[in-house]
Amino acid sequence: MGMLERMDDAREQAVRYVRRKRIFYLVLGIWIALSVMWFLIDMLDDSSANWFYWPMLGTGIGVAITGIVLLGFGGIFGPDWERREVDKYLRRRGSEEGT
């Protein structure tokens, strides 16, 4: 693999990572807006029971899972893991074709 190909590959990986990060920030922003809305509705209604934290918790778990899927969690399933798995797959395929 030439130097130019490695640079193109690195740029492609960077573009994919930044795109995933942008999607996560969008999801996080929507969750924050919804959480504020739920809090305000709960504070403005006449009931004495506070319920706003239940939808915040439920959707917050979804946001956390989305973040792990898109960006990884401490190197688990992140871009580096993806690159290692692709390299491992390509090495395995190369050894199968050579046999």
C-alpha positions in Angstrom: 0.0 0.0 0.0 1.5 3.3 -1.0 1.7 6.4 1.1 -1.0 8.2 -0.9 -3.4 5.3 -0.4 -2.7 5.3 3.4 -3.4 9.0 3.5 -6.7 8.6 1.6 -7.6 5.7 3.9 -6.8 7.8 7.0 -8.8 10.7 5.6 -11.8 8.4 4.9 -11.7 7.1 8.4 -11.5 10.6 9.8 -14.5 11.7 7.7 -16.5 8.7 8.9 -15.6 9.4 12.5 -16.5 13.1 12.3 -19.8 12.2 10.6 -20.7 9.7 13.5 -19.7 12.4 16.0 -22.0 14.9 14.4 -24.9 12.4 14.4 -24.3 11.7 18.1 -24.2 15.5 19.0 -27.5 15.9 17.1 -29.1 13.0 19.0 -27.7 14.4 22.3 -29.1 17.9 21.5 -32.6 16.5 20.7 -32.5 14.5 24.0 -31.5 17.7 26.0 -34.4 19.7 24.3 -36.9 16.9 25.1 -35.7 16.7 28.7 -36.1 20.4 29.2 -39.6 20.2 27.7 -40.6 17.2 29.9 -39.2 19.1 33.0 -41.2 22.3 32.1 -44.4 20.4 31.5 -44.0 18.5 34.8 -43.4 21.7 36.7 -46.3 23.5 35.1 -48.9 20.8 35.5 -51.0 20.7 38.7 -50.0 17.2 39.9 -47.8 16.9 42.9 -46.0 13.8 41.5 -42.8 14.4 39.6 -42.5 12.2 36.5 -40.2 14.0 34.2 -37.2 11.9 35.1 -38.8 8.7 33.8 -38.8 9.7 30.1 -35.4 11.3 30.6 -34.0 8.1 32.0 -35.5 5.9 29.3 -34.4 8.0 26.4 -31.1 8.7 28.1 -30.3 5.0 28.0 -31.0 5.1 24.3 -28.7 8.1 23.8 -25.9 6.4 25.7 -26.3 3.2 23.6 -26.3 5.4 20.5 -23.1 7.1 21.7 -21.4 3.7 22.3 -22.4 2.4 18.9 -21.3 5.5 17.0 -18.2 6.6 18.9 -17.1 3.5 21.0 -16.6 3.3 24.7 -13.1 3.5 25.8 -11.8 1.8 22.7 -14.5 -0.9 22.7 -16.2 -0.9 19.2 -14.7 2.5 18.4 -12.9 3.6 15.2 -9.6 1.9 16.3 -11.4 -1.4 17.0 -13.1 -1.1 13.6 -9.8 -0.6 11.8 -8.2 -3.5 13.7 -11.1 -5.8 12.7 -10.8 -4.7 9.1 -7.1 -5.4 9.1 -7.6 -8.8 10.7 -10.3 -9.7 8.2 -8.1 -8.6 5.3 -5.1 -10.7 6.6 -7.3 -13.7 7.1 -8.7 -13.3 3.5 -5.2 -12.9 2.1 -4.0 -16.1 3.8 -7.1 -18.0 2.5 -6.4 -16.9 -1.1 -2.8 -17.8 -0.9 -3.6 -21.4 0.1 
